[in-house]
Amino acid sequence: MIEDKVLLNDWHVVALSSAVREGQVIKSTLLKEELVVWRVNGQVQVWKDLCIHRGAQLSMGTIQDGCLKCPYHGWLYSPEGKCVKIPAHPEQTPPPRAKTFTYQVKEAYGFIWTCLGEPAHGLVEFPEYGDPAYRNVHCGPYALTASAPRIIENSLDVAHFAIVHDGILGDSSHAEVPDYPVEVTPEEVLIARDIGFWQNDPDGTGKPGKVFYNLWVHRPFTKITRKKSNGPMFVIFQSVAPVDEYHSKVYSCVTMNYGHETADEVIRDFQDKVFAQDIAVIESQRPELLPLDLQAELHLRSDRASIAYRQWLGKMGLSFGTA
């Protein structure tokens, strides 16, 4: 496990809710910690992926009698993490030490979240998700060979839209970036406001228009983009799960109050196309870890949000994925 108190005491997505159906067991990795995620009686559990007996991975097991069964010797662990049956010694009451290491878990916005330490904050608020005027489409997860801070900074880097996403989220013949304000609120949320662009296809519907971006970074690796154009609102909730310093998974939910006739698959295909363009560039960046020293790279006015993000991470004391 990574020893970064900022991240250990934060909430992270470890799976889509839809990926962990009733009676299903899956494996996940967060901050180098191997996890087993499973659901029984509607409730999700997130544990260390380790049987205390001989170290087998519980994610290889199955669910039996409402318990998680170890694949090696068949020990049964209750949802509370306690061993309740040892098949080799059915008459014996399992000793108190026969238990797994369990983590706190929440289920919200179509994601399963866990905290490996003691939560210093609640979950990020995502009000559009529960608003009946909006529809929700989950995209990804996208696996990258890249550090989580590099991925979040890419989504704050508005200057790349016209180049990397030319013809979709920008126009290379109009690549200029207008000045825009950035602030950190008293709640320590980083916000970049009212960044205006002309986009050829801002939301996958094929309709060009002038759009305005508002970027909200609530936690180090969780960000909300709100994009508005003449009334319609296109929102992307993005949370990057750090597997280790050099590997990440990006979980995303698109929420919009229009285009209800557009099929979910069309929206996912559009997001997949855009993100594939980002992946190629992000994975090429060197150094792989995000430099927090502003002297390490050259910065321009259009990098205002990126600069603020690096300063914000440094102030909170985050060390993971940074240089």
C-alpha positions in Angstrom: 0.0 0.0 0.0 1.2 3.5 -0.8 1.9 5.7 2.3 0.3 8.9 1.3 -2.1 10.1 4.0 -4.0 12.4 1.7 -5.0 9.5 -0.5 -5.3 6.9 2.2 -7.9 9.0 3.9 -9.8 9.8 0.8 -12.6 8.0 -1.1 -11.7 6.2 -4.4 -13.8 4.3 -7.0 -12.9 0.6 -7.2 -15.6 -0.6 -9.6 -18.8 0.3 -11.4 -21.9 -0.8 -9.4 -23.1 -2.6 -12.5 -19.9 -4.7 -12.6 -20.6 -6.2 -9.2 -23.9 -8.0 -9.5 -25.6 -10.0 -6.7 -23.5 -13.0 -5.8 -20.5 -11.8 -7.9 -16.9 -11.5 -6.8 -14.3 -9.3 -8.6 -10.7 -8.2 -8.1 -9.6 -4.6 -8.0 -6.3 -2.8 -7.1 -6.0 0.6 -5.4 -2.8 2.3 -4.3 -1.0 -1.0 -4.7 -3.4 -2.8 -2.4 -5.1 -5.8 -4.0 -8.8 -5.9 -3.1 -11.7 -8.2 -3.4 -15.1 -6.6 -4.1 -18.3 -8.7 -3.7 -22.0 -8.3 -3.3 -24.5 -10.4 -1.2 -28.0 -9.4 -0.2 -27.6 -6.2 -2.1 -24.7 -5.0 0.1 -21.2 -4.5 -1.3 -18.0 -5.5 0.6 -14.5 -4.3 -0.1 -11.7 -6.4 1.6 -8.0 -7.0 1.4 -7.7 -9.7 -1.2 -6.1 -12.2 1.2 -7.2 -15.3 3.2 -5.5 -15.1 6.6 -4.9 -18.9 6.6 -2.4 -19.4 3.7 -2.6 -16.2 1.8 -4.8 -17.3 -1.1 -6.6 -14.5 -3.1 -10.2 -14.4 -2.0 -11.1 -12.8 -5.4 -10.7 -16.3 -6.8 -13.4 -17.6 -4.5 -17.2 -17.9 -4.7 -20.2 -17.0 -2.5 -21.8 -19.7 -0.5 -24.5 -19.4 2.1 -24.1 -15.6 2.1 -20.4 -15.9 2.8 -17.3 -15.5 0.7 -15.6 -18.9 0.3 -11.8 -19.1 0.0 -10.7 -21.0 -3.1 -7.9 -22.9 -1.3 -9.3 -24.5 1.8 -12.9 -23.4 1.6 -13.0 -21.2 4.7 -16.2 -19.2 4.8 -16.1 -15.5 5.7 -19.2 -13.7 6.7 -20.0 -10.2 5.3 -18.5 -8.8 8.6 -15.2 -10.4 7.6 -15.1 -13.1 10.2 -14.4 -16.8 9.4 -17.5 -18.8 10.4 -16.6 -22.2 9.1 -13.4 -24.2 8.5 -14.3 -27.3 6.5 -11.2 -29.3 7.6 -12.4 -28.8 11.3 -16.2 -28.5 11.1 -16.6 -29.0 14.9 -14.1 -26.2 15.7 -15.2 -22.6 16.3 -12.9 -20.4 14.2 -10.4 -18.5 16.3 -10.8 -14.7 16.7 -7.8 -14.1 14.5 -9.6 -15.8 11.6 -10.9 -12.7 9.9 -10.2 -10.6 6.9 -9.1 -6.9 6.7 -12.2 -5.0 5.7 -12.5 -1.4 4.3 -15.2 1.2 4.5 -17.4 1.2 1.4 -20.1 3.5 -0.1 -22.1 3.1 -3.3 -23.1 6.3 -5.1 -23.5 7.7 -8.6 -23.3 4.2 -10.1 -19.8 3.6 -8.5 -18.4 1.6 -5.6 -16.2 3.7 -3.4 -13.7 2.7 -0.7 -11.3 4.3 1.7 -8.2 2.5 2.8 -7.8 4.7 5.9 -10.1 7.0 7.9 -12.2 9.3 5.6 -11.2 12.9 6.0 -14.1 14.0 3.8 -17.4 12.8 2.6 -18.1 11.8 -1.0 -17.9 14.5 -3.7 -21.3 16.0 -4.3 -22.7 15.3 -7.7 -26.2 17.0 -7.7 -27.0 16.4 -11.4 -26.9 12.6 -11.0 -30.1 12.6 -8.9 -31.9 15.3 -10.9 -34.7 13.8 -13.0 -34.1 16.4 -15.7 -30.7 14.7 -16.5 -29.8 11.4 -17.9 -26.7 9.4 -16.8 -24.4 7.4 -19.0 -21.4 5.6 -17.4 -18.3 5.4 -19.6 -15.1 3.4 -19.2 -13.4 2.4 -17.1 -10.3 3.4 -19.1 -7.0 1.8 -18.1 -3.9 4.0 -18.6 -0.2 3.5 -18.1 0.0 7.0 -16.5 0.0 8.6 -13.1 -3.4 9.9 -11.8 -2.2 13.5 -11.4 -1.2 13.6 -15.1 -4.6 12.4 -16.1 -6.5 15.0 -14.1 -4.2 17.7 -15.3 -4.9 16.7 -18.9 -8.6 17.3 -18.3 -7.8 20.8 -17.0 -5.5 21.6 -20.0 -8.0 23.4 -22.2 -5.3 24.4 -24.7 -5.0 20.9 -26.0 -8.6 20.6 -27.2 -8.0 22.3 -30.5 -5.0 20.2 -31.3 -5.6 16.7 -29.9 -9.3 16.9 -30.5 -9.3 18.9 -33.6 -12.7 18.8 -35.4 -14.4 17.5 -32.3 -13.7 19.5 -29.1 -11.9 22.3 -30.9 -10.7 23.8 -34.2 -7.0 24.0 -34.9 -7.5 27.1 -36.9 -8.9 28.8 -33.7 -6.7 27.4 -31.0 -6.4 30.6 -28.9 -7.4 30.2 -25.3 -9.2 33.2 -23.7 -8.1 34.3 -20.2 -10.1 32.8 -17.4 -10.3 33.0 -13.6 -9.1 30.2 -11.3 -9.8 30.1 -7.5 -9.6 27.8 -4.5 -12.8 28.0 -2.4 -12.8 28.0 1.4 -13.9 24.3 1.1 -10.6 23.7 -0.8 -12.2 23.1 -4.2 -10.3 24.2 -7.2 -12.5 26.0 -9.8 -11.7 27.4 -13.3 -14.7 29.3 -14.6 -16.3 30.4 -17.9 -13.7 29.2 -20.4 -15.2 29.9 -23.8 -14.6 27.8 -27.0 -16.1 27.1 -30.4 -16.5 23.4 -30.8 -17.4 21.4 -33.9 -19.1 18.5 -31.9 -19.1 19.4 -28.2 -21.3 16.5 -27.0 -21.5 13.9 -29.7 -24.7 15.0 -31.3 -22.9 16.6 -34.3 -24.1 20.1 -33.6 -21.4 22.8 -33.5 -21.6 25.8 -31.1 -20.0 28.1 -28.6 -19.5 26.4 -25.2 -18.3 27.5 -21.8 -16.4 25.2 -19.5 -16.5 25.3 -15.7 -14.0 22.9 -14.1 -14.4 21.8 -10.5 -11.6 19.7 -8.8 -13.1 18.5 -5.5 -10.5 16.0 -4.5 -7.0 15.3 -5.9 -8.3 12.8 -8.4 -12.0 13.6 -8.7 -13.2 16.3 -11.0 -16.5 17.6 -12.5 -16.7 19.4 -15.8 -19.8 21.4 -16.6 -20.1 22.5 -20.2 -23.0 24.9 -21.1 -24.2 26.0 -24.5 -27.3 28.2 -24.8 -29.1 26.4 -22.0 -28.3 22.7 -22.4 -25.8 21.4 -19.8 -23.3 18.6 -20.5 -21.6 17.3 -17.3 -18.7 14.8 -16.9 -18.0 13.4 -13.5 -14.5 11.8 -13.6 -12.7 9.9 -10.8 -9.2 8.5 -11.4 -8.4 5.4 -9.3 -4.7 5.1 -8.8 -3.6 1.5 -9.2 0.0 2.5 -8.5 2.2 5.5 -9.4 2.3 4.6 -13.1 -1.1 2.9 -13.7 -4.6 4.2 -13.3 -8.2 3.6 -14.1 -10.5 6.4 -15.1 -14.2 6.1 -14.1 -16.6 8.5 -15.8 -20.2 9.4 -15.9 -21.7 11.7 -18.5 -24.8 13.6 -17.3 -26.9 15.8 -19.6 -30.3 17.5 -19.5 -30.9 17.2 -23.3 -30.4 14.6 -26.1 -32.6 12.0 -24.4 -33.3 10.5 -27.8 -29.6 9.7 -28.3 -28.8 6.1 -27.5 -26.4 5.5 -24.6 -24.1 3.6 -27.0 -23.7 6.7 -29.2 -22.6 8.8 -26.2 -20.2 6.0 -25.0 -18.7 5.7 -28.4 -18.1 9.4 -28.6 -16.5 9.5 -25.1 -14.4 6.4 -26.0 -13.2 8.2 -29.2 -12.2 11.4 -27.4 -10.5 9.6 -24.5 -8.5 7.3 -26.9 -7.0 10.5 -28.3 -6.1 11.7 -24.8 -4.6 8.3 -23.8 -2.0 8.4 -26.6 -0.7 11.7 -25.5 -0.9 11.2 -21.7 1.0 7.9 -21.8 3.8 9.6 -23.8 4.4 12.4 -21.3 7.8 12.6 -19.5 8.5 12.6 -16.7 5.7 10.2 -15.9 5.1 11.7 -12.5 3.6 15.2 -12.4 6.3 17.9 -11.5 5.0 20.1 -8.7 8.0 22.4 -9.0 6.8 25.0 -11.4 10.4 25.6 -12.5 10.5 22.0 -13.9 8.4 22.8 -17.0 7.5 25.9 -19.0 4.1 27.5 -18.3 1.9 30.0 -20.1 -1.2 32.0 -19.3 -3.4 29.3 -20.9 -2.0 26.8 -18.3 -3.6 28.8 -15.5 -5.7 25.8 -14.3 -2.8 23.4 -14.5 -0.6 25.7 -12.5 -3.2 26.1 -9.9 -3.7 22.3 -9.7 0.0 21.7 -9.1 0.1 24.4 -6.4 -3.1 23.0 -4.8 -1.6 19.4 -4.7 1.6 20.7 -3.2 -0.2 22.7 -0.5 -2.3 19.7 0.6 0.9 17.6 0.9 0.2 15.0 -1.8 3.2 13.1 -2.8 1.8 10.1 -4.8 2.2 10.4 -8.5 4.2 13.6 -8.3 7.8 14.6 -8.7 
